[in-house]
Amino acid sequence: MSDLTLQRQADNEYALIGEMTRNSLGNERLLNQLLESTQSILKLDLSDVSRVDTAGLAWLIHTLSELKRRNCRLKLVNMPLQLSNLIELGQVSNLFE
């Protein structure tokens, strides 16, 4: 099983580290960490994400919807090419604007 960790960088800034795959996104702990924030905009740095599959994209979409319900926006920075390609293939780029 691959590990994925979420590190808090500042009040509204987080970094994901590891693989965003079906093997690393099995529980809700990462989402819960983001939902604990009281900020209106969260910045998620993906520069240390080494691999992404469709489960990783699904997790991001789910995270976006949960944060939106709480009137919070998620800004993705340093998005890996693999994720950009999945977003384009899935035709969900409008969700990440």
C-alpha angles and dihedrals in degrees: 000000000000121000127233120186134187117214123193110228099175138340093293102015127090135170127212114213125191134013124340097208139128088265095057103038100061100123139040098242094104093049091046090054090056093045091056090070118101094200121116093221125036123194116210116195112207098179092113096049105116100185138013131190133178091278088059090052091047090051091053092050090049090048091050092052094047092049091046089055086058092048092251128131125215119215116195117209131186092015113193117241091241090061093045089054092050091050090051094046092048090048092228099122090118088068092059100052 
